[in-house]
């Protein structure tokens, strides 16, 4: 019994020293990491948005596909589109995307903010050309393709080997388009009062 | 000490001789920049783990030494991950999932168990430096050949108006793309291993 207690004490001591070291490094690096994330978000917003200026982020939920949105305004103040932060389910974790939709639900542009897919196989959504098969689609008459069989032969071949990643991205974009069509197009101020 | 350092770089090279740490070697050796980044991160974790395992070898009970080593190694890996994320986010993104996977790199656990556990701190530091340098050198050689043959370019440091990328005429327009894939990495490792074996045998025959 005494031996086991000594072993437990020694392991606890090692874990405590490790925790202290990690806590110290976390305190030093956290501000830099947050700043890098803020800059990356700004770059991503600029990439998915060509014409207008994004407004304040409106948080919708911590779970589910659509997490938040940014209304995009033109210079004259008119609402032009919505940039949604959507989260899909990939092969090895969440696929976090920023996607800009017209009020009709048509996708303008999309960008992968974060993922944990296998490098070289499931990282195709990092490339802008990956989204060509979705852009211009998403309204009621022309839905976003969510299965490989909905794609042309060339597009279908391009996602071979990473079908789960493709389906994860496609479902997230399709849900985002449906949210814009069914909710934001009817109530552009949706959920704005939640954080107030 | 110098003999031990040289031995752990070449005669006991973790990739070409011991065939350890092949997963990150295949995955991140697509460009020289990624290979050097991974090599330096691994060297840091290897050094930290060897120092602490050597210092704590009499404190850690032998029954639970492997979990204790894993705690030490995982701590250094998490430190590297946070530092990379804070000060080199692009490299962090390029290395992706292979940064946290340093914690389960066989070279590090093998070095802690087979060497640092039985030797003094100074010797363990030299061994860790040699193994880390050997791993980095191997990654650099693999990445150099893969980038050269797979994309027809060699990436160096960007200075002024020079973007750091040298394009090889002929090869840049028609590269052998297979070398950019995992199968190409296997071929490169095999050729380099064969070359090193041939060199060793030739020296022995002399």
Interface residues (C-beta under 8 A of the other chain):
Chain A: X6 X7 X10 X11 X14 X15 X18 X21 X22 X25 X26 X28 X29 X30 X32 X33 X36 X40 X92 X116 X118 X119 X120 X123
Chain B: X27 X28 X30 X56 X59 X60 X61 X63 X64 X67 X68 X71 X72 X74 X75 X78 X79 X82 X83 X85 X86 X87 X89 X96 X97 X98 X181 X182
